[in-house]
Structures are given as structure tokens and as C-alpha cells.
């Protein structure tokens, strides 16, 4: 996905489904829609000592490609 996004600007929409927080971990699970298709994403953040969130894991799964 990173290589595709680097090609040129793209319009994408994201819909958060669930957000969980457990200790210093925050998990965001949702779906996205792009010109290449729809899919799901999971993002895991680690809370820092100052309270900010640091992106630890970002994973996407494409449901199906469009032409």
C-alpha cells in the first residue's frame, strides 16, 4: 500500500469500528475505501510517559481490487 500511496495523491475514507484501550496500549480497528478497493485496518498505539500515543503497528488488508 505504501508504494501505491507514494505514486500520487489518492482519496481514501476511513471508518473506525472499535477502539480498545488496555494499559499503555490503544487499538483502532476499522475499514477503509480507496480507488483500489475496500479493506480493513488495525492500528496499535503505545501510550508514552507524556500521555501522547506512538504508532507501533499499522496493518491493512485489501478485500478486493478494483480496476
URVENSUL-V358864 format. One record per run of one state. SS is the DSSP state (~ for helix, > for strand, _ for the rest). FROM is the first residue (numbers start at 1). TO is the last residue. If there is no record, write none. Layout:
BEGIN
ss=SS from=FROM to=TO
ss=SS from=FROM to=TO
END
This chain:
BEGIN
ss=_ from=1 to=1
ss=~ from=2 to=7
ss=_ from=8 to=12
ss=> from=13 to=22
ss=_ from=23 to=24
ss=> from=25 to=34
ss=_ from=35 to=36
ss=> from=37 to=47
ss=_ from=48 to=52
ss=> from=53 to=65
ss=_ from=66 to=67
END
